[in-house]
Amino acid sequence: NVILSVDQEKTSETDLFKAVTEAKALLNQLGLILVEYTSYVDTSLAPGHYVLFWEIKGKEGKHCKGLDPKV
């Protein structure tokens, strides 16, 4: 039951997980697998924002040389 908070906006862990799950489905269509992710709130600039780090790999047998900038 974790909450990420930037200024007055609050995002629950459930909402973050739902968004990542939807993005994971899009990655799957591109032949990529989301292995792990983490996030934090960056308030070093205004307005503050959420930063997500994703560990992504290609599906078995496919090499992932570089990600399309659209990803």
Buried (B, 14 or more C-beta within 10 A) or exposed (E): EEEBEBEEEEBEEEEBEEEBEEBBEEBEEBEBBBEEBEBEBEEEEEEBEBEEEBEBEEEEEEEEEEEEEEE
